[in-house]
């Protein structure tokens, strides 16, 4: 493209279009598939080393990863803890049996 002086320099005319922060929500099926894939990946790391760190940049991603921890618990049959490691990642660890207390509402526990 040529400018008005036929020099071929059009840098002055080019502007970046502003990008709006838009999120495209996942469908229910996409959400289930992504959680399953994340659970497989994170679960494999947990099985190898007992902990895993996974990126989570948005509140939605953190919520998703809390749900992934529950999926991994069901697969492993052991308690899995998911906590924010820093502003952009979650840390998953397998909770050892002596660290787990009784579940809320378990027999023998006082109810208010």
PEMOGI-V346685 format. One record per backbone hydrogen bond with DSSP energy under -1.0 kcal/mol. CO is the residue of the C=O (numbers start at 1). NH is the residue of the N-H. Records with the same first field share a line. If there is no record, write none. Layout:
BEGIN
CO=NH / NH
END
This chain:
BEGIN
3=6
10=13
20=22
27=31
28=32
29=33
30=34
31=35
32=36
33=37
34=38
35=39
36=40
37=41
38=42
39=43
40=44
41=45
42=46
43=47
44=48
45=49
46=50
50=94
52=92
54=90
58=62
59=63
60=64
61=65
62=66
63=67
64=68
65=69
66=70
67=71
68=72
69=73
70=74
71=75
72=76
73=77
79=95
81=93
83=91
88=56
89=85 / 86
90=54
91=83
92=52
93=81
96=99
103=106
106=109
END
